[in-house]
Amino acid sequence: MAESREHPLRKARRKRGLSLERLADQIGIDIGALSRYERGLRAPSLESANRLLDFFPELKLRDLRLQ
């Protein structure tokens, strides 16, 4: 059975102890969209990607791609 990897965005959020709701509020992104990014169901827009990368400087643009 294939091992599932945690999405880098989710890993970074959890490392900081943030809930989806709190992160969404802090950076101004819809919680539903943020959830889809973390599950690899949708790639963020350039604007959302920039907000996420500003908040999580340890992430790279490639970390936000579809999984």
Secondary structure, 3 states (H helix, E strand, C coil): CCCCCCCHHHHHHHHCCCCHHHHHHHHCCCHHHHHHHHCCCCCCCHHHHHHHHHHCCCCCHHHHCCC
